Amino acid sequence: MRQAIQVLLVVLSSAFGTAHAQDPIQSAESAAPSSISSQATIMDWNFKELRKGTNRWTCLPDRADTPGTDPWCVTAAWMNFLKAYVNKTKPTYTDIGFAFMLMGDTPVSNKDPYETQETTSDDWVTHLGPHMMMLIPDLNFLKSISTDHLNGGPWVMWPDTPYAHIMIPFESRGEFEQLRAGR
């Protein structure tokens, strides 16, 4: 019986994961509170509009080319940031920007925006659950904020790059205590 329940759980979780991955609008909407995402513009990662929104937010679905679940809901400054990031150019936003990633994120380097291979535990960000991110146009204001992703609170990701931004986790990083102990 126990084995049957385990098989059922695996089948159900893969079915939900597949359905979610096949529905980019549902995936994109999962990135932020429904008060934002239900009225947001939905775009794919080629920045093609899938649904016109009525508020100033844009949501993008989970990226199939990354591990983890990483849909985004962002303001205009973040759209500028994302387009620059994808094209490896410098962002030109001039407003403060906000982004939600309530489904978590893919593992990523905290220092190098384009690193794809796992690095050291003090750099490689894992176990990141729901969080917000914040862009500040004047990157000098970020200098007084920690860059330690294991500090238990907000930190600056990708410091000293044009892509620097503040990460604001909503809950415990899960295993960050164990990761810190292993440093």
Secondary structure as UniProt FT lines:
FT   HELIX           2..22
FT   HELIX           24..29
FT   TURN            30..31
FT   HELIX           34..37
FT   TURN            38..39
FT   STRAND          41..43
FT   TURN            45..46
FT   STRAND          49..51
FT   STRAND          58..60
FT   TURN            64..65
FT   STRAND          72..74
FT   HELIX           76..87
FT   STRAND          97..101
FT   TURN            102..103
FT   STRAND          108..109
FT   TURN            113..114
FT   TURN            121..123
FT   STRAND          124..125
FT   STRAND          131..135
FT   HELIX           139..142
FT   TURN            143..144
FT   TURN            149..150
FT   STRAND          155..157
FT   TURN            159..160
FT   TURN            162..163
FT   STRAND          165..169
FT   HELIX           176..181
//
